[in-house]
Amino acid sequence: MLDRIAEFIARHNMFPSGARVGVAVSGGADSVFLLHALLELAPRWNLQLSVVHVDHGIRGALSRADATFVEDLANRLHLSFHLRQADVPAIDDNMEQAARHVRQGFFAELLSTGAVDRIATGHTRSDQAETVLYRILRGSGLPGLCGILPVTKEQVVRPLLELDRSEIECWLRQRNIAWREDETNQDRSFARNRLRHEILPLLRDHFNPRLDETLANMATLAQDEEAYWATGLARRPSPSCNTPQILSTIELTTQPTAIARRIIRQTIECAKGDLRQIDFAHIERILAMARSQDGHDRVQLPGLDVLRSFEWIRFARAGSAAGFDFSVAIQPPGSVELPDGSARIALQILEKGERAQACGTVVNELDWGRLTSPNGAPSGLEVRNWRPGDQYQRMGQSRKQKIKILFQENRIPLWDRWNWPIVTYNGCIVWARRFGAAAEFAADPATPVVLAVGESRNRLDSLNVQCNRALFARQSREKA
């Protein structure tokens, strides 16, 4: 058994040489076996072991007895002991979920402080089978069928995933090694226990005696599939997570559905921070949104607001700020950063010989003489957001136009309009992003002094769109 564990550890590169490994020991058979197994295997990787235990306080005196049992075990083996005590029943949450959050928080704390480099847990193939079957019954997609991962990005490792619970208990009995039994594992009110004690035995008896192995193999196949796709999609550069993300409907719908679904899942995870409560129906809803002939749609997913406008779909965390009114006085030469941090508007006074597009990516020129009082002092220049009802006569146009109509004609997505910058002079619009200078204030070739309006876009503001375009273009080339 130990050789099988060692091979599994090496295959998944779980431990760098000299790693400090915190072994999560609940007192049950699996975790007690894990501790003894790693003690024997530790010299192969020069591991420095310690024991980690969480007393959740769920079973009162029995929980405290478990903690004492594990601490005594650590002392007998001359290992340091890390204990976290919590009152999980007092937490206003599902008890299983609350207990999991307490454990994960403790593990993260030990890892972040450098007390350990890895956390090893005693999950077995039996646990894997229960997890995969549970997720099948809940309607999980392929990522969910990955089940329990051998190594997580949080540096948690599971060396026992190829062992069954029964052979572990047999190994412990042969060596007269004691462990603790948690009577809550027999409580049929928990879904996992019903699977373990009722449904899985029934399926083994009537359909497949090697069902645990079959379900675990399914998890391995799903993990390999996900690893392959993650490698391909990971080449897509991406801004930081937990920020709004943009997908193109045109390019999205040209992809095979399998790829489109994965891109949507990846985008949701990046925008939301995780995929919790996201299921098949949610992904299909986004696909339907992308395929629809209607250019505008909106749906609320768990923790996420998804909005379509023209050929783009925006994914943003629920409750994130959409846009708000702002108005900032500006004295040239000077600049103003937009409140959402997406761009900076700069005003620069240039003599005729100095005129050049050096202020940003989009530059328009106003007649400086029309923006100053008789004594030459500027008055009333402001940068503000677009507001409903705004209209002005652009240079080259014979009449005023509503900016809202210009948005529609130019297919500007709704979210881009929220903080769309406008420059005003004494309340009159003299310049608008993309649409340029007002005819009344526009400079001409003979204008001696101009006010150059420049916009420097934040590089990350457009990176989502650029990344998606690059991704789809690459995949199209590969497909061809």
Secondary structure as the mmCIF struct_conf table of DSSP 4:
data_model
#
loop_
_struct_conf.conf_type_id
_struct_conf.id
_struct_conf.beg_label_comp_id
_struct_conf.beg_label_asym_id
_struct_conf.beg_label_seq_id
_struct_conf.end_label_comp_id
_struct_conf.end_label_asym_id
_struct_conf.end_label_seq_id
HELX_RH_AL_P HELX_RH_AL_P1 LEU A 2 ARG A 11
TURN_TY1_P TURN_TY1_P1 HIS A 12 ASN A 13
TURN_TY1_P TURN_TY1_P2 SER A 17 GLY A 18
STRN STRN1 ARG A 20 ALA A 24
BEND BEND1 GLY A 27 GLY A 28
HELX_RH_AL_P HELX_RH_AL_P2 ALA A 29 TRP A 45
TURN_TY1_P TURN_TY1_P3 ASN A 46 ASN A 46
STRN STRN2 GLN A 48 ASP A 55
BEND BEND2 ILE A 58 ARG A 59
TURN_TY1_P TURN_TY1_P4 GLY A 60 GLY A 60
HELX_RH_AL_P HELX_RH_AL_P3 ALA A 61 ARG A 76
TURN_TY1_P TURN_TY1_P5 LEU A 77 HIS A 78
STRN STRN3 SER A 80 GLN A 85
HELX_RH_3T_P HELX_RH_3T_P1 VAL A 88 ALA A 90
BEND BEND3 ILE A 91 ASP A 93
HELX_RH_AL_P HELX_RH_AL_P4 MET A 95 SER A 112
TURN_TY1_P TURN_TY1_P6 THR A 113 GLY A 114
BEND BEND4 ALA A 115 ALA A 115
BEND BEND5 ASP A 117 ASP A 117
STRN STRN4 ARG A 118 ALA A 120
HELX_RH_AL_P HELX_RH_AL_P5 ARG A 125 LEU A 137
TURN_TY1_P TURN_TY1_P7 ARG A 138 GLY A 139
TURN_TY1_P TURN_TY1_P8 LEU A 142 PRO A 143
HELX_RH_3T_P HELX_RH_3T_P2 GLY A 144 CYS A 146
BEND BEND6 ILE A 148 ILE A 148
BEND BEND7 PRO A 150 PRO A 150
STRN STRN5 VAL A 151 VAL A 151
TURN_TY1_P TURN_TY1_P9 LYS A 153 GLU A 154
BEND BEND8 GLN A 155 GLN A 155
STRN STRN6 VAL A 156 VAL A 157
TURN_TY1_P TURN_TY1_P10 PRO A 159 GLU A 162
BEND BEND9 LEU A 163 LEU A 163
HELX_RH_AL_P HELX_RH_AL_P6 ARG A 165 GLN A 174
TURN_TY1_P TURN_TY1_P11 ARG A 175 ASN A 176
HELX_RH_3T_P HELX_RH_3T_P3 GLU A 183 GLN A 186
TURN_TY1_P TURN_TY1_P12 ARG A 188 SER A 189
BEND BEND10 PHE A 190 PHE A 190
HELX_RH_AL_P HELX_RH_AL_P7 ALA A 191 ARG A 194
HELX_RH_PI_P HELX_RH_PI_P1 LEU A 195 ILE A 199
HELX_RH_AL_P HELX_RH_AL_P8 LEU A 200 HIS A 206
TURN_TY1_P TURN_TY1_P13 PHE A 207 PHE A 207
TURN_TY1_P TURN_TY1_P14 PRO A 209 ARG A 210
HELX_RH_AL_P HELX_RH_AL_P9 LEU A 211 LEU A 233
TURN_TY1_P TURN_TY1_P15 ALA A 234 ARG A 235
BEND BEND11 ARG A 236 ARG A 236
BEND BEND12 CYS A 241 THR A 243
STRN STRN7 GLN A 245 SER A 248
HELX_RH_AL_P HELX_RH_AL_P10 THR A 249 THR A 253
TURN_TY1_P TURN_TY1_P16 THR A 254 THR A 254
BEND BEND13 GLN A 255 GLN A 255
HELX_RH_AL_P HELX_RH_AL_P11 THR A 257 LYS A 272
BEND BEND14 GLY A 273 ASP A 274
TURN_TY1_P TURN_TY1_P17 ARG A 276 GLN A 277
HELX_RH_AL_P HELX_RH_AL_P12 PHE A 280 ARG A 291
BEND BEND15 GLN A 293 GLN A 293
BEND BEND16 GLY A 295 GLY A 295
STRN STRN8 HIS A 296 LEU A 301
TURN_TY1_P TURN_TY1_P18 PRO A 302 GLY A 303
STRN STRN9 LEU A 304 SER A 309
TURN_TY1_P TURN_TY1_P19 PHE A 310 GLU A 311
STRN STRN10 TRP A 312 ARG A 317
TURN_TY1_P TURN_TY1_P20 ALA A 318 GLY A 319
STRN STRN11 SER A 327 ALA A 329
BEND BEND17 PRO A 332 PRO A 333
STRN STRN12 GLY A 334 GLU A 337
TURN_TY1_P TURN_TY1_P21 PRO A 339 ASP A 340
BEND BEND18 GLY A 341 SER A 342
STRN STRN13 ALA A 343 GLU A 351
HELX_RH_3T_P HELX_RH_3T_P4 LYS A 352 GLU A 354
BEND BEND19 GLN A 357 GLN A 357
BEND BEND20 CYS A 359 THR A 361
STRN STRN14 VAL A 362 ASP A 367
HELX_RH_3T_P HELX_RH_3T_P5 TRP A 368 LEU A 371
STRN STRN15 THR A 372 THR A 372
TURN_TY1_P TURN_TY1_P22 PRO A 374 ASN A 375
BEND BEND21 GLY A 376 GLY A 376
STRN STRN16 PRO A 378 PRO A 378
STRN STRN17 LEU A 381 ASN A 385
TURN_TY1_P TURN_TY1_P23 PRO A 388 GLY A 389
STRN STRN18 GLN A 391 TYR A 392
STRN STRN19 ARG A 394 ARG A 394
TURN_TY1_P TURN_TY1_P24 MET A 395 GLY A 396
BEND BEND22 SER A 398 ARG A 399
STRN STRN20 GLN A 401 LYS A 402
HELX_RH_AL_P HELX_RH_AL_P13 ILE A 403 GLU A 409
TURN_TY1_P TURN_TY1_P25 ASN A 410 ARG A 411
HELX_RH_AL_P HELX_RH_AL_P14 LEU A 414 ARG A 417
TURN_TY1_P TURN_TY1_P26 TRP A 418 ASN A 419
STRN STRN21 PRO A 421 TYR A 425
TURN_TY1_P TURN_TY1_P27 ASN A 426 GLY A 427
STRN STRN22 CYS A 428 ALA A 432
TURN_TY1_P TURN_TY1_P28 ARG A 433 PHE A 435
STRN STRN23 GLY A 436 ALA A 437
STRN STRN24 ALA A 438 ALA A 438
TURN_TY1_P TURN_TY1_P29 ALA A 439 PHE A 441
STRN STRN25 ALA A 442 ALA A 442
TURN_TY1_P TURN_TY1_P30 PRO A 445 ALA A 446
BEND BEND23 PRO A 448 PRO A 448
STRN STRN26 VAL A 449 ARG A 457
HELX_RH_3T_P HELX_RH_3T_P6 ARG A 459 ASP A 461
TURN_TY1_P TURN_TY1_P31 SER A 462 SER A 462
HELX_RH_AL_P HELX_RH_AL_P15 LEU A 463 LYS A 479
#
